[in-house]
């Protein structure tokens, strides 16, 4: 016999989970920036779990705890590269939102290649930064002009050389279709569609831009102009 109290407790737990505040960590070597983002996050209803001048210090501060988003400056003045800092931050189980000066194109490119979820310039309005945090916490691809301009301006940003059928598969799959529907639309076998997807992933690994998950494939498709997002971050 089902215990109604158990059902009510489960529903209450689910509600708490849905309403859990976004957990944010901040890494910037300027105290004033850390304080400003912390205050804005709290006003937005986010929980700031740590604010540190380096990724290494964040690791110690979190002490094994996870968070949803790490807001990361690219120029920390430490002894680590941008790639190392982004990858170390991601290893903590969080999405990485780059918050830096937009004209540092090389560093932006390196951060995106290392797996950062997106870029937001330090000149952006606080409300824009808070919206970006919410977007990457949901797992959305952050679509902004700084991202696009950084890629367009940097000729060293390695685009995967995809064949037309590979681009077709990536376009449909990254748009949200399951592999079976991709195969149906292209009139190919599901196994063939999977082979194309494996090739696509391999090509992105070759240019230093791995795409292991569907969200990362969407990100690569946007970066390379295979897909476009509207102002709300939805596939056009």
C-alpha positions in Angstrom: 0.0 0.0 0.0 1.3 3.4 -1.0 2.0 5.7 1.9 0.6 9.2 1.1 3.2 10.8 3.5 6.0 9.3 1.4 4.5 10.7 -1.8 4.1 14.1 -0.2 7.7 14.0 1.0 8.9 13.1 -2.4 6.9 15.9 -4.0 8.4 18.4 -1.4 11.9 17.2 -2.2 11.3 17.7 -5.9 10.0 21.2 -5.3 13.1 22.0 -3.3 15.3 20.7 -6.0 13.5 22.8 -8.7 13.8 25.9 -6.5 17.4 25.4 -5.6 19.4 28.6 -6.2 22.0 28.5 -8.9 25.4 28.0 -7.2 28.1 30.3 -8.4 31.8 30.6 -7.8 33.9 33.6 -8.9 37.6 33.6 -9.9 39.1 37.0 -10.4 42.4 38.5 -9.0 40.7 41.9 -8.5 38.9 42.0 -5.2 36.6 44.8 -6.4 35.4 42.6 -9.3 34.8 39.7 -7.0 32.8 41.8 -4.6 30.8 43.4 -7.4 29.8 40.0 -9.0 29.1 38.5 -5.6 26.7 41.3 -4.7 25.0 41.1 -8.1 24.6 37.3 -7.8 23.0 37.6 -4.4 20.6 40.2 -5.6 19.7 37.9 -8.5 18.9 35.1 -6.1 22.0 33.0 -6.8 24.1 31.4 -4.1 27.8 32.4 -4.1 29.7 29.4 -2.8 33.2 30.9 -3.1 35.1 33.9 -4.5 38.8 33.5 -5.0 41.8 35.2 -6.8 42.8 31.9 -8.5 41.5 28.6 -9.7 43.8 26.7 -7.3 42.5 28.7 -4.4 38.9 27.9 -5.5 39.7 24.2 -5.5 40.8 24.5 -1.9 37.8 26.7 -0.9 35.3 24.3 -2.5 36.9 21.3 -0.7 35.2 18.8 -3.0 31.9 20.5 -3.2 30.4 21.2 -6.6 28.8 24.3 -8.1 26.8 25.1 -11.2 28.8 28.0 -12.8 32.3 29.3 -12.3 32.7 32.9 -13.5 36.3 33.0 -14.6 38.6 35.9 -15.6 41.2 35.0 -18.2 44.1 37.2 -17.0 44.7 36.0 -13.4 48.4 36.7 -13.2 49.1 33.1 -11.9 51.5 30.6 -13.4 48.8 28.7 -15.3 47.7 28.9 -18.9 44.1 29.8 -19.9 43.6 26.2 -21.0 44.8 24.8 -17.7 42.6 27.1 -15.7 39.5 26.4 -17.8 40.1 22.6 -17.7 40.8 22.7 -13.9 37.6 24.7 -13.3 35.6 22.3 -15.5 37.0 19.4 -13.5 35.1 20.7 -10.5 31.8 19.8 -12.3 30.8 23.4 -13.2 30.2 25.2 -16.4 32.8 27.9 -17.0 31.6 31.4 -18.0 34.5 33.6 -19.1 34.2 37.1 -17.8 37.0 39.1 -19.3 38.1 42.0 -21.5 36.6 41.3 -24.9 39.5 42.4 -27.1 41.8 39.6 -25.8 40.9 37.5 -28.8 43.6 34.9 -28.4 42.8 34.2 -24.8 39.0 34.0 -25.6 39.7 31.5 -28.4 41.9 29.4 -26.1 39.2 29.4 -23.4 36.5 28.3 -25.8 38.7 25.6 -27.2 39.3 24.4 -23.7 35.6 24.0 -23.1 34.3 27.3 -21.7 30.6 27.6 -22.1 30.7 31.1 -23.3 32.2 34.6 -23.0 30.8 37.7 -21.5 32.8 41.0 -21.5 33.6 43.0 -18.4 32.0 45.9 -20.1 28.6 44.2 -20.2 25.7 45.3 -18.0 25.3 43.4 -14.7 21.9 42.2 -15.8 23.6 40.7 -18.9 26.2 38.9 -16.8 23.4 37.5 -14.5 21.4 36.3 -17.5 24.5 34.6 -18.9 25.1 32.8 -15.6 21.5 31.5 -15.7 21.9 30.4 -19.3 25.1 28.3 -18.8 23.6 26.9 -15.6 20.8 25.5 -17.6 23.2 24.0 -20.1 22.3 26.4 -22.8 24.8 27.6 -25.4 25.6 31.2 -24.8 25.2 33.3 -27.9 26.8 36.7 -27.9 28.6 39.0 -30.3 31.9 38.7 -28.3 32.0 35.0 -29.0 31.3 35.4 -32.7 33.7 38.3 -33.2 36.5 36.5 -31.3 36.2 33.5 -33.6 35.9 35.6 -36.8 38.8 37.8 -35.9 41.2 35.0 -35.0 42.4 33.1 -38.0 44.1 30.5 -35.8 40.7 29.2 -34.5 40.8 25.8 -36.1 37.6 24.9 -37.8 36.9 21.2 -38.3 36.9 20.5 -42.1 33.6 18.7 -42.3 32.2 17.2 -45.5 28.8 18.3 -46.6 27.0 15.2 -45.4 28.8 15.5 -42.0 27.6 19.1 -41.8 24.1 17.9 -42.6 24.2 15.3 -39.8 25.7 17.8 -37.3 23.1 20.5 -38.3 20.2 18.1 -37.6 21.6 16.4 -34.6 22.8 19.5 -32.9 19.4 21.1 -33.6 17.9 18.6 -31.2 16.8 15.6 -33.3 17.5 12.1 -32.1 19.9 10.1 -34.3 17.1 8.0 -35.6 15.3 11.1 -36.9 18.5 12.4 -38.4 18.9 9.2 -40.3 15.3 9.3 -41.5 15.6 12.8 -42.8 18.8 12.1 -44.7 17.5 8.7 -45.9 20.4 6.8 -44.4 20.8 4.0 -41.8 21.0 4.9 -38.2 24.4 3.1 -38.1 25.6 5.3 -40.9 24.4 8.4 -39.1 26.3 7.3 -36.1 29.5 6.7 -38.2 29.2 10.3 -39.5 28.8 11.6 -35.9 31.9 9.6 -34.8 33.8 11.2 -37.7 32.6 14.7 -36.7 33.7 14.2 -33.1 37.1 12.9 -34.3 37.6 15.9 -36.5 36.9 18.3 -33.7 39.3 16.5 -31.4 42.0 16.9 -34.2 41.7 20.7 -34.1 41.7 20.8 -30.3 38.0 21.4 -29.8 36.5 18.2 -28.5 32.8 17.8 -28.6 31.9 14.8 -26.4 28.3 15.8 -25.5 25.3 17.0 -27.6 25.6 20.4 -26.0 29.2 20.6 -27.0 28.3 19.6 -30.5 25.8 22.4 -30.6 28.4 24.8 -29.4 30.8 23.7 -32.2 28.1 24.0 -34.8 27.4 27.6 -33.7 31.1 28.5 -33.6 31.6 27.2 -37.1 28.5 28.8 -38.6 26.7 25.5 -39.2 23.8 26.5 -36.9 22.6 30.0 -35.9 20.9 30.9 -32.6 18.4 33.7 -32.1 18.7 36.3 -29.4 17.2 33.9 -26.8 19.7 31.2 -27.6 17.3 29.0 -29.5 18.2 27.3 -32.8 16.8 29.4 -35.7 
